[in-house]
Amino acid sequence: MSHIRRAARQNKTMLMKTGSYYLIHICVAALVAYAVTGNLWASLTLSLLEPTVQAVAFFFHEKAWERAARRHAGNAGALQNA
């Protein structure tokens, strides 16, 4: 459990950003799904399922971009020292 707490503390801003994105995405998805299906239950199911998967994907997408930025900064520093 301490690994989860440490990861949450280290990624607090990103997790908050992911959470707010998740809520917006649920609202948009529910409106679109209802407009397409006309079915309240189908729209609620779709609006919870798809954004949940997207939120997880978004978190790892952000982590990959962070890692790429650090790698790029490290390579630029190595080139300046050479």
Backbone atoms as SQL, in Angstrom:
CREATE TABLE atoms (id INTEGER PRIMARY KEY, chain TEXT, resi INTEGER, resn TEXT, atom TEXT, x REAL, y REAL, z REAL);
INSERT INTO atoms VALUES
  (1, 'A', 1, 'MET', 'N', 0.814, -1.191, 0.000),
  (2, 'A', 1, 'MET', 'CA', 0.000, 0.000, 0.000),
  (3, 'A', 1, 'MET', 'C', 0.860, 1.258, 0.000),
  (4, 'A', 2, 'SER', 'N', 2.032, 1.186, 0.596),
  (5, 'A', 2, 'SER', 'CA', 2.890, 2.370, 0.636),
  (6, 'A', 2, 'SER', 'C', 3.364, 2.768, -0.757),
  (7, 'A', 3, 'HIS', 'N', 3.488, 1.788, -1.663),
  (8, 'A', 3, 'HIS', 'CA', 3.875, 2.107, -3.040),
  (9, 'A', 3, 'HIS', 'C', 2.793, 2.940, -3.711),
  (10, 'A', 4, 'ILE', 'N', 1.548, 2.604, -3.447),
  (11, 'A', 4, 'ILE', 'CA', 0.428, 3.339, -4.040),
  (12, 'A', 4, 'ILE', 'C', 0.381, 4.757, -3.487),
  (13, 'A', 5, 'ARG', 'N', 0.562, 4.897, -2.177),
  (14, 'A', 5, 'ARG', 'CA', 0.548, 6.232, -1.560),
  (15, 'A', 5, 'ARG', 'C', 1.692, 7.089, -2.086),
  (16, 'A', 6, 'ARG', 'N', 2.870, 6.498, -2.201),
  (17, 'A', 6, 'ARG', 'CA', 4.020, 7.250, -2.702),
  (18, 'A', 6, 'ARG', 'C', 3.788, 7.669, -4.156),
  (19, 'A', 7, 'ALA', 'N', 3.278, 6.759, -4.965),
  (20, 'A', 7, 'ALA', 'CA', 2.989, 7.079, -6.370),
  (21, 'A', 7, 'ALA', 'C', 1.934, 8.176, -6.461),
  (22, 'A', 8, 'ALA', 'N', 0.923, 8.121, -5.593),
  (23, 'A', 8, 'ALA', 'CA', -0.125, 9.142, -5.599),
  (24, 'A', 8, 'ALA', 'C', 0.440, 10.502, -5.206),
  (25, 'A', 9, 'ARG', 'N', 1.314, 10.531, -4.195),
  (26, 'A', 9, 'ARG', 'CA', 1.928, 11.803, -3.782),
  (27, 'A', 9, 'ARG', 'C', 2.816, 12.373, -4.881),
  (28, 'A', 10, 'GLN', 'N', 3.597, 11.514, -5.512),
  (29, 'A', 10, 'GLN', 'CA', 4.520, 11.966, -6.547),
  (30, 'A', 10, 'GLN', 'C', 3.794, 12.450, -7.800),
  (31, 'A', 11, 'ASN', 'N', 2.592, 11.962, -8.025),
  (32, 'A', 11, 'ASN', 'CA', 1.847, 12.294, -9.238),
  (33, 'A', 11, 'ASN', 'C', 0.548, 13.034, -8.927),
  (34, 'A', 12, 'LYS', 'N', 0.515, 13.771, -7.822),
  (35, 'A', 12, 'LYS', 'CA', -0.717, 14.414, -7.361),
  (36, 'A', 12, 'LYS', 'C', -1.322, 15.321, -8.424),
  (37, 'A', 13, 'THR', 'N', -0.528, 16.204, -9.000),
  (38, 'A', 13, 'THR', 'CA', -1.050, 17.136, -9.998),
  (39, 'A', 13, 'THR', 'C', -1.575, 16.390, -11.219),
  (40, 'A', 14, 'MET', 'N', -0.810, 15.419, -11.682),
  (41, 'A', 14, 'MET', 'CA', -1.237, 14.674, -12.859),
  (42, 'A', 14, 'MET', 'C', -2.516, 13.882, -12.573),
  (43, 'A', 15, 'LEU', 'N', -2.634, 13.310, -11.372),
  (44, 'A', 15, 'LEU', 'CA', -3.844, 12.576, -11.021),
  (45, 'A', 15, 'LEU', 'C', -5.047, 13.514, -10.915),
  (46, 'A', 16, 'MET', 'N', -4.853, 14.717, -10.388),
  (47, 'A', 16, 'MET', 'CA', -5.937, 15.692, -10.325),
  (48, 'A', 16, 'MET', 'C', -6.361, 16.115, -11.738),
  (49, 'A', 17, 'LYS', 'N', -5.392, 16.336, -12.593),
  (50, 'A', 17, 'LYS', 'CA', -5.684, 16.688, -13.987),
  (51, 'A', 17, 'LYS', 'C', -6.431, 15.550, -14.674),
  (52, 'A', 18, 'THR', 'N', -5.997, 14.324, -14.440),
  (53, 'A', 18, 'THR', 'CA', -6.660, 13.161, -15.018),
  (54, 'A', 18, 'THR', 'C', -8.092, 13.058, -14.498),
  (55, 'A', 19, 'GLY', 'N', -8.306, 13.308, -13.218),
  (56, 'A', 19, 'GLY', 'CA', -9.644, 13.247, -12.641),
  (57, 'A', 19, 'GLY', 'C', -10.589, 14.291, -13.213),
  (58, 'A', 20, 'SER', 'N', -10.104, 15.513, -13.378),
  (59, 'A', 20, 'SER', 'CA', -10.968, 16.550, -13.947),
  (60, 'A', 20, 'SER', 'C', -11.286, 16.246, -15.407),
  (61, 'A', 21, 'TYR', 'N', -10.304, 15.741, -16.130),
  (62, 'A', 21, 'TYR', 'CA', -10.526, 15.342, -17.520),
  (63, 'A', 21, 'TYR', 'C', -11.568, 14.218, -17.574),
  (64, 'A', 22, 'TYR', 'N', -11.492, 13.294, -16.643),
  (65, 'A', 22, 'TYR', 'CA', -12.421, 12.165, -16.561),
  (66, 'A', 22, 'TYR', 'C', -13.861, 12.659, -16.390),
  (67, 'A', 23, 'LEU', 'N', -14.068, 13.598, -15.481),
  (68, 'A', 23, 'LEU', 'CA', -15.417, 14.118, -15.249),
  (69, 'A', 23, 'LEU', 'C', -15.979, 14.830, -16.472),
  (70, 'A', 24, 'ILE', 'N', -15.162, 15.644, -17.120),
  (71, 'A', 24, 'ILE', 'CA', -15.600, 16.325, -18.339),
  (72, 'A', 24, 'ILE', 'C', -15.928, 15.300, -19.415),
  (73, 'A', 25, 'HIS', 'N', -15.082, 14.309, -19.543),
  (74, 'A', 25, 'HIS', 'CA', -15.275, 13.289, -20.569),
  (75, 'A', 25, 'HIS', 'C', -16.570, 12.513, -20.333),
  (76, 'A', 26, 'ILE', 'N', -16.899, 12.195, -19.086),
  (77, 'A', 26, 'ILE', 'CA', -18.145, 11.486, -18.776),
  (78, 'A', 26, 'ILE', 'C', -19.348, 12.309, -19.212),
  (79, 'A', 27, 'CYS', 'N', -19.325, 13.591, -18.915),
  (80, 'A', 27, 'CYS', 'CA', -20.452, 14.452, -19.293),
  (81, 'A', 27, 'CYS', 'C', -20.624, 14.515, -20.806),
  (82, 'A', 28, 'VAL', 'N', -19.542, 14.735, -21.508),
  (83, 'A', 28, 'VAL', 'CA', -19.609, 14.803, -22.972),
  (84, 'A', 28, 'VAL', 'C', -20.046, 13.464, -23.550),
  (85, 'A', 29, 'ALA', 'N', -19.467, 12.386, -23.053),
  (86, 'A', 29, 'ALA', 'CA', -19.815, 11.055, -23.557),
  (87, 'A', 29, 'ALA', 'C', -21.286, 10.740, -23.303),
  (88, 'A', 30, 'ALA', 'N', -21.820, 11.115, -22.159),
  (89, 'A', 30, 'ALA', 'CA', -23.224, 10.851, -21.848),
  (90, 'A', 30, 'ALA', 'C', -24.140, 11.609, -22.804),
  (91, 'A', 31, 'LEU', 'N', -23.820, 12.859, -23.068),
  (92, 'A', 31, 'LEU', 'CA', -24.628, 13.656, -23.993),
  (93, 'A', 31, 'LEU', 'C', -24.591, 13.089, -25.408),
  (94, 'A', 32, 'VAL', 'N', -23.402, 12.727, -25.861),
  (95, 'A', 32, 'VAL', 'CA', -23.267, 12.177, -27.212),
  (96, 'A', 32, 'VAL', 'C', -23.966, 10.825, -27.307),
  (97, 'A', 33, 'ALA', 'N', -23.751, 9.959, -26.331),
  (98, 'A', 33, 'ALA', 'CA', -24.374, 8.633, -26.356),
  (99, 'A', 33, 'ALA', 'C', -25.890, 8.740, -26.315),
  (100, 'A', 34, 'TYR', 'N', -26.420, 9.659, -25.531),
  (101, 'A', 34, 'TYR', 'CA', -27.871, 9.831, -25.471),
  (102, 'A', 34, 'TYR', 'C', -28.400, 10.375, -26.793),
  (103, 'A', 35, 'ALA', 'N', -27.679, 11.320, -27.397),
  (104, 'A', 35, 'ALA', 'CA', -28.096, 11.871, -28.694),
  (105, 'A', 35, 'ALA', 'C', -28.126, 10.787, -29.772),
  (106, 'A', 36, 'VAL', 'N', -27.186, 9.860, -29.700),
  (107, 'A', 36, 'VAL', 'CA', -27.105, 8.800, -30.708),
  (108, 'A', 36, 'VAL', 'C', -28.121, 7.687, -30.429),
  (109, 'A', 37, 'THR', 'N', -28.223, 7.254, -29.159),
  (110, 'A', 37, 'THR', 'CA', -29.060, 6.086, -28.848),
  (111, 'A', 37, 'THR', 'C', -30.480, 6.446, -28.438),
  (112, 'A', 38, 'GLY', 'N', -30.650, 7.604, -27.806),
  (113, 'A', 38, 'GLY', 'CA', -31.955, 7.961, -27.256),
  (114, 'A', 38, 'GLY', 'C', -32.319, 7.117, -26.044),
  (115, 'A', 39, 'ASN', 'N', -31.348, 6.351, -25.538),
  (116, 'A', 39, 'ASN', 'CA', -31.583, 5.439, -24.424),
  (117, 'A', 39, 'ASN', 'C', -30.738, 5.898, -23.239),
  (118, 'A', 40, 'LEU', 'N', -31.418, 6.236, -22.138),
  (119, 'A', 40, 'LEU', 'CA', -30.713, 6.755, -20.959),
  (120, 'A', 40, 'LEU', 'C', -29.739, 5.736, -20.378),
  (121, 'A', 41, 'TRP', 'N', -30.167, 4.474, -20.220),
  (122, 'A', 41, 'TRP', 'CA', -29.296, 3.453, -19.620),
  (123, 'A', 41, 'TRP', 'C', -28.091, 3.155, -20.496),
  (124, 'A', 42, 'ALA', 'N', -28.290, 3.068, -21.789),
  (125, 'A', 42, 'ALA', 'CA', -27.169, 2.819, -22.703),
  (126, 'A', 42, 'ALA', 'C', -26.192, 3.993, -22.659),
  (127, 'A', 43, 'SER', 'N', -26.721, 5.209, -22.631),
  (128, 'A', 43, 'SER', 'CA', -25.833, 6.378, -22.602),
  (129, 'A', 43, 'SER', 'C', -25.036, 6.441, -21.307),
  (130, 'A', 44, 'LEU', 'N', -25.665, 6.099, -20.178),
  (131, 'A', 44, 'LEU', 'CA', -24.938, 6.095, -18.901),
  (132, 'A', 44, 'LEU', 'C', -23.863, 5.012, -18.876),
  (133, 'A', 45, 'THR', 'N', -24.196, 3.841, -19.377),
  (134, 'A', 45, 'THR', 'CA', -23.215, 2.747, -19.417),
  (135, 'A', 45, 'THR', 'C', -22.025, 3.123, -20.290),
  (136, 'A', 46, 'LEU', 'N', -22.310, 3.605, -21.487),
  (137, 'A', 46, 'LEU', 'CA', -21.223, 4.005, -22.397),
  (138, 'A', 46, 'LEU', 'C', -20.412, 5.164, -21.820),
  (139, 'A', 47, 'SER', 'N', -21.094, 6.110, -21.188),
  (140, 'A', 47, 'SER', 'CA', -20.393, 7.296, -20.688),
  (141, 'A', 47, 'SER', 'C', -19.499, 6.976, -19.497),
  (142, 'A', 48, 'LEU', 'N', -19.743, 5.890, -18.807),
  (143, 'A', 48, 'LEU', 'CA', -18.861, 5.492, -17.700),
  (144, 'A', 48, 'LEU', 'C', -17.747, 4.566, -18.161),
  (145, 'A', 49, 'LEU', 'N', -18.040, 3.692, -19.081),
  (146, 'A', 49, 'LEU', 'CA', -17.051, 2.716, -19.534),
  (147, 'A', 49, 'LEU', 'C', -15.926, 3.361, -20.354),
  (148, 'A', 50, 'GLU', 'N', -16.278, 4.050, -21.396),
  (149, 'A', 50, 'GLU', 'CA', -15.274, 4.593, -22.313),
  (150, 'A', 50, 'GLU', 'C', -14.355, 5.624, -21.643),
  (151, 'A', 51, 'PRO', 'N', -14.887, 6.614, -20.896),
  (152, 'A', 51, 'PRO', 'CA', -13.986, 7.566, -20.239),
  (153, 'A', 51, 'PRO', 'C', -13.074, 6.942, -19.182),
  (154, 'A', 52, 'THR', 'N', -13.533, 5.874, -18.544),
  (155, 'A', 52, 'THR', 'CA', -12.686, 5.199, -17.556),
  (156, 'A', 52, 'THR', 'C', -11.448, 4.626, -18.233),
  (157, 'A', 53, 'VAL', 'N', -11.650, 3.965, -19.351),
  (158, 'A', 53, 'VAL', 'CA', -10.516, 3.427, -20.107),
  (159, 'A', 53, 'VAL', 'C', -9.636, 4.571, -20.616),
  (160, 'A', 54, 'GLN', 'N', -10.252, 5.649, -21.108),
  (161, 'A', 54, 'GLN', 'CA', -9.498, 6.795, -21.602),
  (162, 'A', 54, 'GLN', 'C', -8.669, 7.464, -20.493),
  (163, 'A', 55, 'ALA', 'N', -9.228, 7.552, -19.289),
  (164, 'A', 55, 'ALA', 'CA', -8.503, 8.188, -18.181),
  (165, 'A', 55, 'ALA', 'C', -7.241, 7.418, -17.835),
  (166, 'A', 56, 'VAL', 'N', -7.336, 6.109, -17.815),
  (167, 'A', 56, 'VAL', 'CA', -6.152, 5.282, -17.540),
  (168, 'A', 56, 'VAL', 'C', -5.125, 5.459, -18.658),
  (169, 'A', 57, 'ALA', 'N', -5.597, 5.431, -19.896),
  (170, 'A', 57, 'ALA', 'CA', -4.695, 5.620, -21.039),
  (171, 'A', 57, 'ALA', 'C', -4.052, 7.005, -20.989),
  (172, 'A', 58, 'PHE', 'N', -4.827, 8.033, -20.625),
  (173, 'A', 58, 'PHE', 'CA', -4.297, 9.400, -20.534),
  (174, 'A', 58, 'PHE', 'C', -3.177, 9.498, -19.511),
  (175, 'A', 59, 'PHE', 'N', -3.358, 8.869, -18.349),
  (176, 'A', 59, 'PHE', 'CA', -2.332, 8.907, -17.307),
  (177, 'A', 59, 'PHE', 'C', -1.012, 8.351, -17.828),
  (178, 'A', 60, 'PHE', 'N', -1.070, 7.187, -18.471),
  (179, 'A', 60, 'PHE', 'CA', 0.158, 6.577, -18.984),
  (180, 'A', 60, 'PHE', 'C', 0.716, 7.344, -20.183),
  (181, 'A', 61, 'HIS', 'N', -0.141, 7.970, -20.952),
  (182, 'A', 61, 'HIS', 'CA', 0.299, 8.831, -22.056),
  (183, 'A', 61, 'HIS', 'C', 1.117, 10.006, -21.514),
  (184, 'A', 62, 'GLU', 'N', 0.609, 10.643, -20.456),
  (185, 'A', 62, 'GLU', 'CA', 1.329, 11.758, -19.830),
  (186, 'A', 62, 'GLU', 'C', 2.673, 11.302, -19.254),
  (187, 'A', 63, 'LYS', 'N', 2.681, 10.124, -18.620),
  (188, 'A', 63, 'LYS', 'CA', 3.932, 9.598, -18.061),
  (189, 'A', 63, 'LYS', 'C', 4.955, 9.355, -19.170),
  (190, 'A', 64, 'ALA', 'N', 4.517, 8.839, -20.313),
  (191, 'A', 64, 'ALA', 'CA', 5.427, 8.596, -21.434),
  (192, 'A', 64, 'ALA', 'C', 5.994, 9.913, -21.961),
  (193, 'A', 65, 'TRP', 'N', 5.162, 10.936, -22.071),
  (194, 'A', 65, 'TRP', 'CA', 5.650, 12.233, -22.536),
  (195, 'A', 65, 'TRP', 'C', 6.631, 12.849, -21.538),
  (196, 'A', 66, 'GLU', 'N', 6.367, 12.684, -20.242),
  (197, 'A', 66, 'GLU', 'CA', 7.299, 13.169, -19.214),
  (198, 'A', 66, 'GLU', 'C', 8.653, 12.479, -19.352),
  (199, 'A', 67, 'ARG', 'N', 8.626, 11.177, -19.527),
  (200, 'A', 67, 'ARG', 'CA', 9.859, 10.395, -19.676),
  (201, 'A', 67, 'ARG', 'C', 10.623, 10.836, -20.929),
  (202, 'A', 68, 'ALA', 'N', 9.910, 11.060, -22.012),
  (203, 'A', 68, 'ALA', 'CA', 10.552, 11.506, -23.258),
  (204, 'A', 68, 'ALA', 'C', 11.186, 12.882, -23.073),
  (205, 'A', 69, 'ALA', 'N', 10.508, 13.770, -22.363),
  (206, 'A', 69, 'ALA', 'CA', 11.052, 15.107, -22.117),
  (207, 'A', 69, 'ALA', 'C', 12.318, 15.037, -21.266),
  (208, 'A', 70, 'ARG', 'N', 12.318, 14.170, -20.236),
  (209, 'A', 70, 'ARG', 'CA', 13.523, 14.018, -19.409),
  (210, 'A', 70, 'ARG', 'C', 14.676, 13.452, -20.228),
  (211, 'A', 71, 'ARG', 'N', 14.364, 12.474, -21.075),
  (212, 'A', 71, 'ARG', 'CA', 15.396, 11.863, -21.917),
  (213, 'A', 71, 'ARG', 'C', 15.974, 12.904, -22.877),
  (214, 'A', 72, 'HIS', 'N', 15.098, 13.707, -23.457),
  (215, 'A', 72, 'HIS', 'CA', 15.537, 14.754, -24.385),
  (216, 'A', 72, 'HIS', 'C', 16.411, 15.782, -23.669),
  (217, 'A', 73, 'ALA', 'N', 16.012, 16.175, -22.446),
  (218, 'A', 73, 'ALA', 'CA', 16.798, 17.133, -21.681),
  (219, 'A', 73, 'ALA', 'C', 18.152, 16.535, -21.317),
  (220, 'A', 74, 'GLY', 'N', 18.186, 15.252, -20.979),
  (221, 'A', 74, 'GLY', 'CA', 19.455, 14.582, -20.659),
  (222, 'A', 74, 'GLY', 'C', 20.370, 14.520, -21.853),
  (223, 'A', 75, 'ASN', 'N', 19.827, 14.211, -23.021),
  (224, 'A', 75, 'ASN', 'CA', 20.639, 14.170, -24.242),
  (225, 'A', 75, 'ASN', 'C', 21.163, 15.538, -24.618),
  (226, 'A', 76, 'ALA', 'N', 20.373, 16.585, -24.438),
  (227, 'A', 76, 'ALA', 'CA', 20.814, 17.935, -24.751),
  (228, 'A', 76, 'ALA', 'C', 21.942, 18.357, -23.811),
  (229, 'A', 77, 'GLY', 'N', 21.843, 17.973, -22.517),
  (230, 'A', 77, 'GLY', 'CA', 22.893, 18.300, -21.564),
  (231, 'A', 77, 'GLY', 'C', 24.187, 17.558, -21.882),
  (232, 'A', 78, 'ALA', 'N', 24.075, 16.327, -22.327),
  (233, 'A', 78, 'ALA', 'CA', 25.260, 15.532, -22.681),
  (234, 'A', 78, 'ALA', 'C', 25.954, 16.127, -23.898),
  (235, 'A', 79, 'LEU', 'N', 25.179, 16.634, -24.842),
  (236, 'A', 79, 'LEU', 'CA', 25.773, 17.234, -26.033),
  (237, 'A', 79, 'LEU', 'C', 26.501, 18.535, -25.699),
  (238, 'A', 80, 'GLN', 'N', 25.964, 19.293, -24.736),
  (239, 'A', 80, 'GLN', 'CA', 26.609, 20.551, -24.354),
  (240, 'A', 80, 'GLN', 'C', 27.914, 20.291, -23.605),
  (241, 'A', 81, 'ASN', 'N', 27.988, 19.208, -22.878),
  (242, 'A', 81, 'ASN', 'CA', 29.195, 18.891, -22.103),
  (243, 'A', 81, 'ASN', 'C', 30.280, 18.259, -22.964),
  (244, 'A', 82, 'ALA', 'N', 29.927, 17.813, -24.153),
  (245, 'A', 82, 'ALA', 'CA', 30.912, 17.133, -25.011),
  (246, 'A', 82, 'ALA', 'C', 31.832, 18.094, -25.703);
